[in-house]
Amino acid sequence: MSRYRPPRSAGTPLITPEGEARLRAELHELWHVRRPQVTQAVSEAAAQGDRSENAEYTYGKKMLREIDSRVRFLTKRLEALKVVRERPADTSKVYFGAWVTIEDEDGEQSRYRIVGPDELDLKQNLISIDSPLARALVGKSLDAEVRVHTPTGDKLCYIVDIQYP
């Protein structure tokens, strides 16, 4: 069985200023805090002698590889991202960065913010602009009827409120 995995698509290269700050903070934490700590632990483990049977050394080297991999990814991704700082000219329609309140056919309301794929967090109601719901909402105005294609079938909802931070 092959270990090959096709490369993951990077998604839309848009990000909010808050999302960029989070990614830069993660990069700083990894490079300036975590990596020096793990490097110190690896050098202490190496000083203990036989490295072939030293679990701390092996684990530390593995952690360094993971940290370096994430640092490389974050560095390349931050270079490719476009930070959307300004509000759109027409704030009566849904675009990137908007907080959108929708109401489904049962009258239940949900509020989501449309953000880049690197910021996706459903616990905070942040949905990716690449998601089916966001794609259906983008460009629509207040009180618009929106049909969303989901794996369980089409859902109908209405845009109740649009706000930009």
N, C-alpha and C positions, 0 to 999 in steps of 0.2 A: 504494500500500500504506500502510495506516494505521500510525502509531507507537503507537496506544493499546494499553495492556496492562491487563487487569483487575487491581485491587488484590490483592496477595498476602494470604492469610488469615494473621492474626497467630498463630494456634495457641493452645494453652492458656496462660493468663496465670499460670503457676506458674514459680518459679525457686528454686534452692537458694541459700543464703547465699554459697557459693563463686562461683556463676554471677553473682550480683548484683555481687559484688566485682570480677569480671573486666569486666563491662559498665561499671561506674563508673570503673574504671581506664582503660578504652579512651576513655570520654568525657573524662576528665581529660587524658589524653595528647593527644587531638585538640584540645581547646579551649585548653589552657594551654601546649602544647609545639609541636605541628605547625602549628596555625593561625598563631601569631605568626611562625614561621619562614617560612612560605609568604607571609604578608603582607609581611614584610620583603623577600623575594626579588621580589615583584611590584612593590613601590615602587621598588626599585633598577632593575628592568627598565624601569619607566615613566620613570625619570629619564634613560634613555639616548636618549630621543627618540621617533621615529615608532613608534607602538604597532601600527599596522596590519601591519607586516612584522616585528614583534618576537616571535619564537617563544617566548622565555622569558616574556614578558608574557602571551601567549595561554595557554601551558601553566599558568602560575601561577594565572591566573583560573579555569581549568578545575579545577585542584586545590582552590582555595578553594570552588568550587561543590560539589565532591564531599565535602569535609570538612564544609561547612555542612549538606549533606543528611544525612550520617551523624549529625551532632550532633543535628539535629532528630529523626531517627528514634530515637536512643538516649534522648533526653530524654523523648519521648512514651512510649516503650516502658517505661522505668523507672518512670514514673508509673502505668502500667497493671498492672505486675506485682505479684503477691502472693508475698512471700518466705516459704517454708515452713521455719521454723526448728525446730519441735518434731517429735519422733518420734511416730508414730501410737500410739494406745492399745493396739492389738493388733499387736505386732511379729512375730507368727507368720504374718502374711499379707503379701503384696506390695502396697506402696503407693508413692506418690511418694517419691523419694530413696533407695529401697532398692537395695542391691547384691544381685543375684540370680544364682545359679549354676544353669545348666540343663544337662541332658544329653540329647543327641538319641538317636535310635534306634540309631545306630552306636556309642554309648558315648562320644562326644566331648563334653567339657564346655566351656562358654563362660560367662564372667562379665560381666554388664552392670549398669550403674547407670541407673535410670530418672530422667531429669531433664527440665527444660523444653525446649521447642523452640529457645530461644536458646542453649542450652548443648550442643547436639548435637555430638559429636565421636567418631566411630567408632574413631579411633586410640587413644583413651583408654577405649574401651568404654562411652561415655556415649550412651544411646539416648533419643530423645524419647518422652515419654509419649503422644504422638499416633501413634507408629509401631504397625504391626500387632502386633509382638512384645510391646511394652509393654502395649497394650490387652488382649492375650490373658492376660498375666501378672497384671495388677492385680486384687487381690481374692482371688487363689488362695493356698493355704497350702502348706507343705512337703510334698513327695512327690506333689503334684498332677500330673495328666496334663494337658498343655496342647496344644491344637490351634491352630496358627498358620496363617492364610491368607496365602500368599505368591503372587507372580506366577507362580512355577513350580509351584504346587500346594500342597496342605495339608501341613504338617510337624507331626510329633508330638514333643514333648519333655517332660521331667519336671523339676520344680523340686527341686534337690538341696540348696540352701542359701539362706537369706535373712539379710542383715545390714543393720543401719542404722548409719550413722556417728555 
